Amino acid sequence: MEYSKHLHYKWVSGINSIRFILALIVVLSHFENPIAIYFKSSETPIINLTGSFIGILFNGVAAVIAFFIISGFVIHQSSKDSSIKWQSFIIKRYVRILIPLLFVFVLGYRLNHPEKHVVWSLICELVYYTLYPILKQLEVNWKKLLIYSFIVSYVLIALIAWNDVLAFVHQNDYKYHGNYWQGGIFLTWIIGLPCWLLGVLIAENLNTLKNVSTSKIISYRLFVFFLSVVINFLRFHNHLSYILIMNLFALILYKWIKSEIAYYQNHKPFVILEKAGEFSYSLYLFHPVFYVFLSSLIQKNIANYFISLLLTMLGSYIFYLLVEKPSHYFARRL
């Protein structure tokens, strides 16, 4: 771990690297992949199958759930051993999220607001930031709260996503929704809360983490990626909705992220990935608008696909320098 330059708590190495990878997965899940489309147009079965496989490689919703876990970890790790001034805590975190979001909202006005595909998760985050100081002040038992939140989330899922349950049981797409955020802005945060609390639980028990070997962490990474692909396949081909499976998958993500944190206590992360992680929020937030803008200028083909990815990362980094980074600076001085 290393001390942050601006804060009084220990920043955990490796977190930014994970954030960047997760943000990139979200981007790749949103970008229409011309390679997959080209392969799927083939009449050769093996090539067609390869195209279908490429099409489900990146599970953006799984990455968002991992973001929730990391968010809970970072918030609790920075605050668990100190008192919190509720008003200051809320204002600083709202400023860091809402200023960049406001800019993206304005930029997306003439593009039919493509950023709406990621905003649902930010609303959840704002609710969690609002609740956290209250829960900390009440000195809740985080483990018990986690268990209760899991129970409540699945009761709520049964109520609002019963059509998805029936679609999976009967294997048909009648009124099948499939998405995680079908509870809307008022209910989705309740469904995602146990995922966020899993991160809090990691921070609560940070000092008890055991060393993880390189071979073991690679195995975890491959296993998590493989399962995310399987979940994508089941969602599209077997009517297993994200809302039914993601909170269970979060338990595996919890184990993986906890292992990553333990691993980086004794191993140095890649410097490039750590630096890239600094603009992961901008990449996550800005890419839908920039992608739609690019699509109006650049023809979609395999060569331009990679050019679009590079330009999106560059544009997101510029957005970070011009908007997100100043908002962090402003928030620290409130």
Secondary structure, DSSP 4 states (H G I P E B T S, - for coil): -EE-SSSSSEEPTTHHHHHHHHHHHHHHHHS--HHHHHHHT-SSHHHHHHHHHHHTS--HHHHHHHHHHHHHHHHHHHHTTS---HHHHHHHHHHHHHHHHHHHHHHTGGGT-TTHHHHHHHHHHHHHHHHHHHHHHTT--HHHHHHHHHHHHHHHHHHH-HHHHHHHHHT--TT----S-TTHHHHHHHHHHHHHHHHHHHHHTGGGPPP--HHHHHHHHHHHHHHHHHHHHHHHHS---HHHHHHHHHHHHHHHHHHHHHHTTTSPPPHHHHHHGGGHHHHHHHHHHHHHHHHTTS--SHHHHHHHHHHHHHHHHHHIIIIIHHHHHHHHT-
